[in-house]
Amino acid sequence: MVKSYKSSLFLITVAFSIILSSCTAHNPPSENICSRIDMFNGMSKQKKKMYSAIGYGWMGDAKVCDLGEYKVAVPANNQDGTIYIWKNDYKILEINGGSEVNIFEKVSGERNYTPIVSLQDRNKDNFYDCIFYKFKDKNGKVIGDLNDFNLDGTPNTKIYEQNESEVEIWIENEWHVQDRKNGKIGVVINDEWKEVYFNNGEWEYTK
């Protein structure tokens, strides 16, 4: 599990380095390849409102640059570290201020809607504290997400894409299927149901 976590962080570093080196090598940034635009232009009011609600309101006034094979957008009036990179019709990388870094599959359509790796600062203390990444079955098909809520290298929760109610939790060095009873979360161990709770990024048995 530690290997998967380290690989995910390595992927973030490598992907970002490749994109930036490619951009600067083929087309160094300059004013004449950038323009200030409303990225919401042509969108419905409902869709614009949805994007604004989830933190993308800055796209209504964005600076967009053509850098080699990529397009890069940043807020025109707010230099908070936010950056949005895409190629053709699929997203490559998002950095949302200092709170989130998302990397996407290089594919079009629904598979590009959600990131394959997401590093987040969930408690807004300016330190990344959790990572989410996709996992595959033995045939190489993406089937769900692994979540590591305390960045200790071991995922805490496994959620399957086809059925989001199908959840496994990591407790005492084993995966167990989450089993809810009367609104409480538990697992079945040796035919006995035991209640569990989430504490500082780890699942523990309720005493």
C-alpha positions in Angstrom: 0.0 0.0 0.0 2.9 2.4 0.8 4.2 1.7 -2.7 0.9 2.7 -4.3 0.9 6.0 -2.3 4.4 6.9 -3.1 3.7 6.1 -6.8 0.8 8.4 -6.8 2.8 11.3 -5.4 5.6 10.5 -7.9 3.0 10.6 -10.7 1.9 14.1 -9.7 5.5 15.4 -9.7 6.4 13.8 -13.0 3.2 14.8 -14.8 3.6 18.4 -13.7 7.2 18.5 -14.7 6.6 17.0 -18.2 3.8 19.4 -18.9 5.7 22.5 -17.9 8.9 21.4 -19.6 6.9 20.7 -22.8 5.2 24.0 -22.7 8.4 26.0 -22.2 10.3 24.0 -24.8 7.8 24.4 -27.6 6.2 27.8 -26.9 7.6 29.9 -24.1 5.0 32.0 -22.3 4.5 35.5 -23.7 1.6 38.0 -23.8 0.8 37.4 -27.5 -0.3 33.8 -26.9 -2.5 34.6 -23.9 -6.0 36.2 -23.9 -8.4 37.3 -21.2 -11.7 35.5 -21.7 -15.0 34.4 -20.1 -14.7 30.6 -20.2 -18.4 30.4 -19.3 -19.3 32.0 -22.6 -22.0 29.9 -24.2 -22.8 27.9 -21.1 -26.3 27.8 -19.7 -27.0 29.8 -16.5 -27.6 26.6 -14.6 -24.2 25.1 -15.6 -22.4 28.4 -14.9 -24.0 28.5 -11.4 -23.0 24.9 -10.8 -19.3 25.6 -11.7 -19.3 28.7 -9.5 -20.7 26.7 -6.6 -17.8 24.2 -6.7 -15.1 26.9 -6.8 -14.7 27.6 -10.5 -16.3 31.0 -10.6 -12.9 32.5 -11.6 -13.4 31.0 -15.1 -15.8 33.9 -15.8 -12.6 36.1 -16.0 -9.7 33.9 -16.9 -6.3 34.4 -18.6 -5.9 31.5 -21.1 -2.6 30.8 -22.8 -1.6 28.4 -25.6 1.6 26.6 -24.5 2.7 24.1 -27.0 0.1 21.3 -27.2 -1.6 22.5 -24.1 -3.9 25.2 -23.0 -3.4 26.7 -19.5 -5.9 28.9 -17.7 -5.4 30.9 -14.5 -7.6 33.5 -12.7 -7.1 36.9 -14.3 -7.3 38.8 -11.1 -6.4 36.3 -8.4 -2.9 34.8 -8.1 -3.6 32.1 -5.6 -1.9 29.3 -7.3 -5.0 28.1 -9.2 -4.1 26.6 -12.6 -6.1 24.5 -15.1 -4.4 22.6 -17.9 -6.0 20.7 -20.7 -5.2 19.3 -24.2 -7.8 18.9 -27.0 -11.0 18.0 -25.2 -9.7 16.5 -22.0 -8.3 17.8 -18.8 -4.7 17.1 -17.7 -4.2 18.8 -14.4 -6.0 21.1 -12.0 -4.4 22.9 -9.0 -7.1 24.7 -7.0 -5.3 27.3 -4.9 -3.4 25.5 -2.2 -6.1 23.1 -1.4 -6.2 20.5 -4.2 -4.2 18.9 -6.9 -6.0 16.7 -9.5 -4.5 14.6 -12.3 -6.8 13.2 -15.0 -6.7 10.3 -17.4 -5.7 11.3 -21.0 -9.1 10.3 -22.4 -12.2 12.1 -23.5 -15.7 11.7 -22.1 -17.0 10.6 -18.7 -13.7 8.9 -17.7 -12.1 12.4 -17.8 -14.7 14.0 -15.5 -13.1 12.8 -12.2 -9.4 12.7 -11.4 -7.3 9.5 -11.2 -5.3 11.1 -8.4 -6.4 13.8 -6.1 -4.2 15.3 -3.3 -6.2 17.5 -0.9 -6.0 19.8 2.1 -9.4 19.0 3.6 -9.0 20.9 6.9 -7.6 24.1 5.1 -4.5 24.3 7.3 -2.2 24.7 4.2 -0.9 21.2 4.5 -2.1 18.3 2.2 -3.7 15.7 4.5 -5.3 13.1 2.2 -5.0 11.5 -1.2 -7.6 9.7 -3.4 -6.6 7.5 -6.3 -8.3 5.1 -8.7 -7.6 1.3 -8.5 -8.0 -1.4 -11.1 -9.0 -5.0 -11.3 -6.7 -7.8 -12.5 -7.8 -7.0 -16.1 -6.7 -3.4 -15.8 -10.2 -1.9 -15.6 -10.7 1.0 -13.2 -13.3 -0.2 -10.6 -13.1 2.3 -7.8 -11.3 4.7 -5.5 -8.8 4.2 -2.7 -8.7 6.9 0.0 -5.8 7.6 2.4 -7.1 10.2 4.8 -4.0 10.8 6.8 -1.2 10.3 4.2 0.5 7.5 6.1 0.8 5.4 3.0 -2.0 3.0 3.7 -5.5 3.5 2.2 -8.3 3.7 4.7 -11.4 3.3 2.6 -12.1 1.5 -0.7 -15.2 2.6 -2.7 -16.4 0.8 -5.8 -17.6 2.8 -8.9 -20.4 0.6 -10.0 -22.0 0.6 -6.5 -20.9 3.4 -4.2 -22.7 1.7 -1.3 -20.2 -1.1 -1.7 -17.4 0.1 0.7 -14.5 -1.7 2.3 -12.5 -0.3 5.2 -9.0 -1.0 6.4 -8.9 -2.0 10.0 -6.2 -3.9 12.0 -4.3 -4.7 8.8 -7.2 -6.2 6.9 -9.9 -5.1 4.4 -13.5 -5.6 5.7 -16.8 -4.9 3.9 -18.6 -2.1 5.6 -21.9 -3.2 7.1 -24.4 -0.6 8.4 -26.9 -1.3 11.1 -29.4 1.2 12.5 -27.4 4.1 11.0 -24.1 2.8 12.6 -21.0 1.6 10.7 -19.6 -1.8 11.4 -17.9 -4.9 10.0 -18.5 -8.6 10.5 -15.6 -10.5 12.1 -16.0 -14.2 12.6 -19.8 -13.9 12.2 -19.9 -11.2 14.8 -20.9 -7.6 13.9 -18.7 -5.0 15.4 -19.2 -1.2 15.3 -16.3 0.9 14.0 -15.6 4.7 13.8 -13.2 6.9 12.0 -10.6 8.5 14.2 -7.7 10.8 12.9 -7.7 9.2 9.5 -8.0 5.6 10.7 -10.8 3.1 11.3 -11.0 1.8 14.8 -13.4 -0.5 16.7 -15.8 1.2 19.1 -15.0 0.2 22.6 
